[in-house]
Amino acid sequence: MDRLPGIVVMALFGAILRPPITEVGISAGPHWPEIDARETFRRAAIGLTAHTALNEYFGVQLGGGYKQGGVERCVARPKEETTFPAQRHARTWATPPCVLPHMLETHEAETVHRLYDYIDLSVLGQARIPAGDRLDVRFVLGPTWGIPVKCRRQSVSHGGVQDCSTAYLSSDWRLVVGAGAGIQVSPSLDLSLDYRYGPDMRDLIGYGLDPWLGIASSLVAGLHYRLGS
């Protein structure tokens, strides 16, 4: 049932928009699953795109690819019992809310990465505004839907990776807003660079299913081939 709304949204867009494809491309770049952790937590995304022009300035970009997501969190980890006497007299760096005050003697702070992999689908409205003979400014807005395929729990503080696919898989819905530029390198090829920002759609409507989900951002470079040029 978690995937049903996403299927409905994508099916409606596909049924309404059926104009011919005028451009295909490939895109890739770094992906920060949480914008407040972008200094330490960077993953990647790669995908294929198809663009259909509605008029000279506006079009729709359909996308499909593979996206790496995840979250970085501090959690309370039990200490080894043999260290308890020494810890009673040792300074600890664990502070609330990661480790509650009454747990400081028996627990320590642990940095954990929960790593998700998705098949990512998108339907983005796109505006292209000429800024020169070969340059245009681009804006995108629209929904994306990540179908989960894998989850791993990695302890940054202590090492080790565990599979968490049976417990934490959840679809990734986002409303993507982006801006960038495209440059024509030949009559049939364009290069583009976009920065995109994607808040969780369930947070926007007050229906946060998973508190581990956050706001994602990405820097996307693309190579586009115009059909029939």
MIDREN-651941 format. One record per residue (C-alpha): residue in three letters; x, y, z. Coordinates in steps of 0.001 Angstrom, whole numbers, plus 500000, padded with zeros to 6 digits. Each point is the difference from the previous one (the first is absolute). Layout:
! MIDREN-651941
ALAXYZ...
! end
This chain:
! MIDREN-651941
MET500000500000500000ASP502979502311500581ARG500677499988496245LEU496419500405498778PRO499777503847500171GLY503233500323498042ILE498737497631497309VAL496777501997499711VAL501840503342499702MET502366498750497304ALA497186498276498085LEU497925503204499951PHE502901502038498661GLY500693497356497362ALA496384499913498894ILE499693503786499729LEU503350500821498444ARG500627497922496889PRO501747502435497635PRO502970498795497899ILE503476499798501525THR502313502675498582GLU503143499399502079VAL501669497188501943GLY502887500208502432ILE502057498559502806SER500611501753503310ALA502032499343503134GLY501428501748503028PRO500494500109503753HIS496910499617502164TRP499697501224503591PRO497126498077501653GLU499846502538502833ILE500828503621499348ASP501229500610503562ALA502560497172499696ARG501407500874496564GLU503524500616501336THR500401496395501148PHE497356497927498237ARG500074499905496205ARG498643497289497705ALA499221499868496248ALA497234499775497405ILE499990499098496299GLY497117499905497551LEU498574500244496501THR497712502837498931ALA497551500665497189HIS498771503512499249THR496859501006498170ALA499512503614498925LEU496570501536500532ASN501081503266498342GLU503154502071499510TYR500548500553503725PHE498196497271501923GLY500193496235500010VAL499867496863502124GLN503007497918501008LEU499385496324500767GLY502724498233501929GLY500974496584501287GLY503158498929501766TYR501786498695503069LYS500303502208503085GLN501874499474503242GLY498314501495503034GLY500365499732503729VAL500248501760503334GLU502682500736502579ARG498991499748503649CYS501409499881503504VAL498637497090502044ALA500608498621503494ARG502268496939499983PRO500465497827503134LYS503548500026501371GLU501870496829500849GLU499237499057503613THR503702499660500819THR500506503705499337PHE497297501210502388PRO502252500576503097ALA502518502023497978GLN497260501956498275ARG498658501132503372HIS503067502204500358ALA500646500768496340ARG498670502975498097THR497408499102497384TRP499196501923496827ALA496546498460499673THR497378502652500614PRO496177500132499764PRO497909499474498005CYS502127497237498395VAL500736498455503405LEU497699500975502859PRO501598501168503263HIS499065496867501957MET501595497833497261LEU503396501723499838GLU501667497414502262THR498891496992497976HIS499674501366496446GLU502110501931497522ALA499203502013496873GLU500284498164496682THR499825501543496512VAL497931497824497680HIS499396500199496258ARG496861498354498717LEU500595499588496264TYR497092499608497576ASP500088499171496276TYR497059500891497742ILE498752499643496463ASP499054503635499480LEU497239501247497662SER499187503641499312VAL497624502235498043LEU501345503566500020GLY498603503078498343GLN502843501967498425ALA500412503589498828ARG502878501045497735ILE500728503715499629PRO502611501050497387ALA502922501968501435GLY502178500144496882ASP500595498318496656ARG501015496689501586LEU498999500428503650ASP496676499645501779VAL498854500134503614ARG497926497029501181PHE497477499482502796VAL498303496739501016LEU497139499143502328GLY498202496725500572PRO499667496725501915THR502462497148500289TRP499326496517501308GLY502729497708501324ILE499206496277500032PRO502156498465502787VAL502209497045499115LYS502588499842502800CYS500749501203503533ARG503254499698501969ARG500903501208503500GLN503619501109500353SER501628500994503280VAL502411502859499310SER501295500022503576HIS500604496270500457GLY499975498469496507GLY497839497222498636VAL497099499878497536GLN496650498291500533ASP497139499391497577CYS496827501852501011SER497864499307496899THR497350498054501911ALA499407502753502560TYR500468503444498451LEU499167499966496284SER497649502845499121SER499184501829496767ASP501671503393499553TRP497610502732498780ARG501416503433499337LEU498944503291498475VAL503073501118498049VAL500804503652499290GLY503081500842497968ALA501858502598497956GLY502977499840497683ALA501347500702496543GLY500423498230496679ILE502544500649497279GLN499816498859496380VAL503238498264498986SER498818498890496540PRO496785500121497931SER498841496796501682LEU501704499973503443ASP499497502052503168LEU501791499955503335SER498115500980503154LEU500728500587503676ASP497220500305502590TYR499689500302503750ARG496878498304501367TYR498288500103503378GLY497510497325501021PRO497921500134503189ASP498109496880501015MET496434500290498688ARG498592498235503073ASP501531502632502252LEU498430502722497839ILE496517498585500574GLY500592499218503679TYR500134496237499517GLY503573499084500908LEU500165496210499963ASP503680499797500865PRO501833502532502190TRP503283498877498392LEU499059501641496716GLY501219503549499392ILE500534502612497320ALA502229498896497131SER502052502011497502SER502067499107496958LEU502296501450497364VAL499102498481496633ALA502096500097496816GLY498359498814496785LEU500741499283496347HIS496959500361497687TYR499458498931496401ARG497302501723497944LEU498055497583497807GLY499475500977496372SER502568502813500122
! end
